[in-house]
């Protein structure tokens, strides 16, 4: 079960202000070149292939993910998630021809095929599209050698750009309090997110 804080930022100016403040704490920047080649039928779960590197035709690594529908309340998201490494060459083949996913030797594919009947010629995987997400990963020290890893996202859809601060944690109440205090000190407005990126993608519009 993935538990994370999700706080929606209103615009690019808020994103830049927070990013500038957090720059000294930057661990890395993640920019999947094709973060969602959504291979799925009309089911209740999200499956995607994510390719990572600067060249979208020659990724250094790739993963296959499965997420159940999340429960998001008060800015806290809880979702079942499974992630598997996927051979980059095979991932490219599946992105170009999602029906090939049905033949991949993978526990995720077995599970989806069993639970939703998605496989074979009668119910093949199909590509729903994609979006691009750039993520700054930061470490925020909170005393006694403990800290939180923050993820500041800028997500580009065909219909607009979404900005969000996330933090995966086993103690969501405490972490949310820290993040809210941080945003208040920096002067960055926010709202509790009520949906995830995939929901925005499927809705075809920006959602909180």
N, C-alpha and C positions, 0 to 999 in steps of 0.2 A: 504494500500500500504506500503510494507516494503522497506525502502530506506537505503542502507548501503554501506560503503566504503569497497572494496575488493582489497587487495594488496597481490600479490603472492610473496612468499619468495623462493629463488632458491634451498635450501638444508637444511639438518638437522643442519649444523653448524650455519646458519643464524637464524634458529628457536631457537637453544640453546642460542645464544648470546642475542637475544631479550628477551627470557623468563627469562634469568638471570638478565637482566637489570630491567625487570618489576616485579620481585619477591616481592619486598616490597609493591607493590600495588595490590597483588593478593587478589581477593574476594573469588573465589572458583574455583574448577576444575570440569567440567562436562565430564562424560565419559559414554555415552549411551552404554549399552552392546550390543544392536542390533539396531543401529541407522537407518537402512533402511531395512525393509522387504517390498520391493517395490511391492505393490499389484496394478497392473495396466495392462491395455491393451495398444496397440499401439495408444496412444492418445497424445494430445498436453499438457496435464497437468501431474504433478507429484503428486502421492499420496504415503504416506508411514506411517508405524507404527513404532514408536520409543519407545523402552523399556529402562528404567533407573534403575540401581543399579549394585551391584557387581556380582550378580548371574543372568545369563541370563535365568534361568528357574524359578526364583522367583523375578521378578522386583517389585520395590516399587511403581512405577507409570508408566503410558504409555500415549502417545498422538497419535492422528491421525491427519495428516496434509495434506493440499492441496495447491500446489503452481502452479501458472500459469507460462508459459515460461518467464524468466526474460529479461529485457532490460539492458545490461551492456555496458556502454560507459565511457571511461576515468577513469576506476576504480570505477565507481558508478553504483550500481545495484538497479534496481527498479522492484519489483515483487509483485503481489497480493498473499497474503498468508492467510490461515485460519487454525487455530489450535484448536482441541477439546481434552479434556481429554477422556481417554478410560480405561475401567476397565482392570487392568493388566491381570487377568485370561482370559478375552475375547480376549485381545491382543495376548496372547500366542497361543490361539486357532486359531486366524486368521493368525498368522505367520506360523503355521504348516499347515494350510489349508486356503489359501487366498480366496478361493471361499466363505467362510463363511462371508466375509466382506459384501457381497451383502445383507445379512439379518440383518446387524447392523442398529439399529435405530439411524441414524445420519444425520444431515443436509449436511455434506460433501458427504456422500454416496448417499443421494437423488440427490444432485446436479450433481455428476458424472454420476449417472444412467440416469438422465434426459438429460444431455448435450451430453454424449458420448455413451449411450446405453449399458453401462457395468453393467451387472447384470444377474442373472439367469443362466440356463444351457447353453444357446446358446452363451453367451458372458460373461463368468465369469471373476472375478479378478484372476490374476496369479502372482506368485512371480518371480521377475526378479533377485533377489539376494540381496546382502548387502555389506556394508563396515563399518568400525569402525572409529569414530572420537573422539579424546580427545581434549577438549577445556579448555584453561586457560582463566578465566575472570578477567579482571583487571580494576581498576578505575584510570584514568589519570586526575589529577586536572589541570585546566586551568585558575585559578585565579577567584576572585570574587565569590568564593564558587561554581563555575560551573566546571563540568568535563565531560569526555567522558568515556563510558564503552567500553573497547577493548576486543576482543575475538581472541585469538591466537590458531589456529587449527592445529592439526597434524592428517591427514586423511589417514588411511591405506586401500588401495585397494588390490585386489589380484595381480595387475600388478605394484604396486609401491606406494609411499607415497607422499602426497601433503602437502605443508605448506602454510598457509595463515593467514593474519591479517585482521580482519573484525571489523567494527564499525557501528552499526545502529544509524542513526541520522536524524533529520529533517532539518539539515543545512549541506548538503554534501560538498559544496565548502570549508567551514571553517574547517570542520572535516578532509577533505582530506589534507588540508594544514598542520594541526597539526600533522597528522600521518606521512606525508612525512618529516616534520622537525624532528620528533622523530627518524625515521629510519636513517636519515642522521647523526644526532648527535651520535647515537649508533654505526654507521658504518655497518648497515645491508642493503645489496642490495635488490632491489625489482623491480617488474614490475606491471603494472595494470593487474588485473585479467580480462580475457575475457570470462570466463565460470564459471559455478557453479559446485558443487560436483556431482550433479546428471548427468550433461552433461559428466563429466569425466567417471563416472560409466558406462553410456550408450555407450560411445565411446570405452571403453575398453583400454584406455590409458590416461596418464597424459596430461592435457591441461593447458594452462595459464589461 
